[in-house]
Amino acid sequence: MIQQLRVKLPNRPGQLARLLDVLAQAQVDLKALEVDEAPGGADGQAHLIVDDMSKARAALDGSGHEYSVQDVLVLEVPDEVGGLSRVLAILSGAEINIHYLYAFVTRVRGKSLAVLTVDELQRASELLTAQSVVLVTSQGLNQEETPPEDKTSLNEHLGLDFFW
């Protein structure tokens, strides 16, 4: 499983840039980013997957940003029409609720990645693995090694950098 940062942001110009600058100054590489506005519009939140959680947390602790860390599932999804539907059917069939999801296309042809928070993380992980859904791990995130055959590293998908 992979850990994700959830950072609270005031909904004002420059706040996302400030957050990303704090991480850049700490040499933290972003692997995934999603930003949304909280209900009411006063605040927003950023969800981030980073290459080094320890460095990111230390940088955020020193910056005054309010954040939390969550375990998330990151899984391979065929980059084709209906590719995510199979995964959603597996989870809904097992009555596992999805709290949050974002997806993006990777540098690996024919693959997309989906990041999910669910109410039964371990059960969802076991169920999806049993149904041959490939879960991405953080192992090897900063290495150019080939991951074990049964696991795919996030680095394999994203290469050395994404688009930010």
C-alpha positions as CSV (number, residue, x, y, z in Angstrom):
1,M,0.0,0.0,0.0
2,I,1.0,3.6,-0.6
3,Q,0.6,6.5,1.8
4,Q,-0.9,9.8,0.6
5,L,-0.7,13.2,2.1
6,R,-3.8,15.3,2.5
7,V,-2.9,18.9,3.0
8,K,-5.5,21.6,4.0
9,L,-5.1,24.7,2.0
10,P,-6.8,28.1,2.4
11,N,-8.7,28.8,-0.8
12,R,-6.6,31.9,-1.8
13,P,-4.3,32.6,-4.7
14,G,-0.8,31.3,-4.2
15,Q,-1.5,28.7,-1.5
16,L,-0.9,25.7,-3.8
17,A,2.3,27.3,-5.1
18,R,3.5,27.8,-1.6
19,L,2.9,24.2,-0.7
20,L,4.7,22.9,-3.7
21,D,7.6,25.3,-3.1
22,V,7.9,23.9,0.4
23,L,8.2,20.4,-1.0
24,A,10.5,21.4,-3.8
25,Q,12.9,23.1,-1.3
26,A,13.0,19.8,0.6
27,Q,13.8,17.9,-2.7
28,V,10.5,16.0,-2.5
29,D,9.3,14.7,-5.9
30,L,5.6,14.6,-6.5
31,K,4.3,11.4,-8.1
32,A,0.5,12.3,-8.1
33,L,-1.4,15.5,-7.2
34,E,-5.1,16.2,-6.9
35,V,-6.6,19.5,-5.6
36,D,-10.2,20.3,-4.8
37,E,-12.3,22.9,-3.0
38,A,-14.0,21.9,0.3
39,P,-17.7,22.5,0.7
40,G,-18.4,26.2,1.3
41,G,-15.3,27.3,-0.6
42,A,-13.2,28.7,2.3
43,D,-10.6,25.9,2.1
44,G,-9.4,23.3,-0.2
45,Q,-7.2,20.3,0.1
46,A,-4.4,18.7,-1.9
47,H,-3.9,15.0,-2.1
48,L,-0.3,14.1,-2.9
49,I,1.7,11.0,-3.4
50,V,5.4,11.7,-3.0
51,D,8.7,9.9,-3.4
52,D,9.9,10.4,0.2
53,M,7.2,10.6,2.9
54,S,9.7,11.3,5.7
55,K,11.2,14.3,3.9
56,A,7.7,15.6,3.0
57,R,6.4,15.4,6.5
58,A,9.5,17.1,7.9
59,A,9.1,19.9,5.4
60,L,5.4,20.3,6.1
61,D,6.0,20.2,9.9
62,G,8.3,23.2,9.5
63,S,6.0,25.1,7.2
64,G,2.9,25.3,9.3
65,H,0.7,23.3,6.9
66,E,-2.0,21.2,8.4
67,Y,-1.9,17.7,7.0
68,S,-2.7,14.1,7.5
69,V,-1.3,10.8,6.1
70,Q,-3.6,8.1,4.8
71,D,-3.0,4.6,3.4
72,V,-4.4,4.4,-0.1
73,L,-4.7,1.8,-2.8
74,V,-3.0,2.6,-6.1
75,L,-3.9,0.1,-8.8
76,E,-3.3,-0.5,-12.5
77,V,-6.3,0.0,-14.6
78,P,-6.4,-0.8,-18.4
79,D,-6.4,2.6,-20.2
80,E,-9.5,1.7,-22.3
81,V,-13.2,2.4,-22.2
82,G,-14.7,0.7,-19.1
83,G,-11.3,-0.1,-17.6
84,L,-12.2,1.2,-14.2
85,S,-15.7,-0.3,-14.2
86,R,-14.4,-3.8,-13.5
87,V,-12.6,-2.6,-10.3
88,L,-15.6,-0.7,-9.1
89,A,-17.8,-3.7,-9.7
90,I,-15.5,-5.9,-7.6
91,L,-15.6,-3.5,-4.7
92,S,-19.3,-2.8,-4.9
93,G,-20.0,-6.5,-5.1
94,A,-18.2,-6.9,-1.8
95,E,-20.0,-3.9,-0.4
96,I,-16.7,-1.9,0.1
97,N,-17.4,1.8,0.0
98,I,-15.0,4.1,-1.9
99,H,-14.5,7.4,-0.1
100,Y,-12.3,9.1,-2.6
101,L,-10.8,8.3,-6.0
102,Y,-8.6,10.0,-8.6
103,A,-7.1,8.6,-11.7
104,F,-4.4,9.6,-14.2
105,V,-2.6,8.2,-17.2
106,T,1.0,7.0,-16.8
107,R,4.0,6.7,-19.0
108,V,3.4,2.9,-19.4
109,R,1.4,2.3,-22.5
110,G,-2.1,0.9,-22.0
111,K,-2.1,1.6,-18.3
112,S,-3.8,4.2,-16.1
113,L,-3.5,4.4,-12.3
114,A,-6.3,5.0,-9.9
115,V,-5.8,6.1,-6.3
116,L,-8.6,5.0,-3.9
117,T,-9.4,5.5,-0.3
118,V,-11.9,2.9,0.9
119,D,-13.5,1.9,4.2
120,E,-11.9,-1.5,4.4
121,L,-8.4,-1.1,3.0
122,Q,-6.9,-4.5,3.7
123,R,-10.0,-6.4,2.6
124,A,-10.2,-4.3,-0.6
125,S,-6.5,-5.0,-1.3
126,E,-6.9,-8.8,-0.8
127,L,-10.1,-8.9,-2.9
128,L,-8.6,-6.9,-5.8
129,T,-5.4,-9.0,-5.7
130,A,-7.5,-12.2,-5.8
131,Q,-9.2,-10.8,-8.9
132,S,-5.9,-10.2,-10.7
133,V,-6.0,-6.4,-10.3
134,V,-2.4,-5.2,-10.0
135,L,-1.8,-3.1,-6.9
136,V,1.1,-0.6,-7.1
137,T,3.5,-0.5,-4.2
138,S,5.9,2.2,-3.0
139,Q,8.8,-0.3,-3.0
140,G,11.3,0.9,-5.4
141,L,9.8,4.3,-5.8
142,N,13.2,6.0,-6.0
143,Q,15.0,3.2,-7.6
144,E,15.4,2.2,-11.2
145,E,15.2,-1.5,-10.3
146,T,12.7,-4.0,-11.8
147,P,10.1,-4.7,-9.1
148,P,9.2,-8.3,-8.1
149,E,7.0,-10.0,-10.6
150,D,3.9,-9.9,-8.5
151,K,4.2,-6.2,-7.6
152,T,4.5,-3.1,-9.7
153,S,6.3,0.0,-8.4
154,L,5.0,3.5,-8.8
155,N,8.4,4.4,-10.3
156,E,7.9,1.9,-13.1
157,H,4.8,3.8,-14.1
158,L,5.9,7.4,-13.6
159,G,9.6,7.3,-14.5
160,L,11.8,9.9,-12.9
161,D,9.3,12.7,-13.0
162,F,5.7,13.3,-13.9
163,F,4.5,16.6,-15.3
164,W,5.1,19.1,-12.5
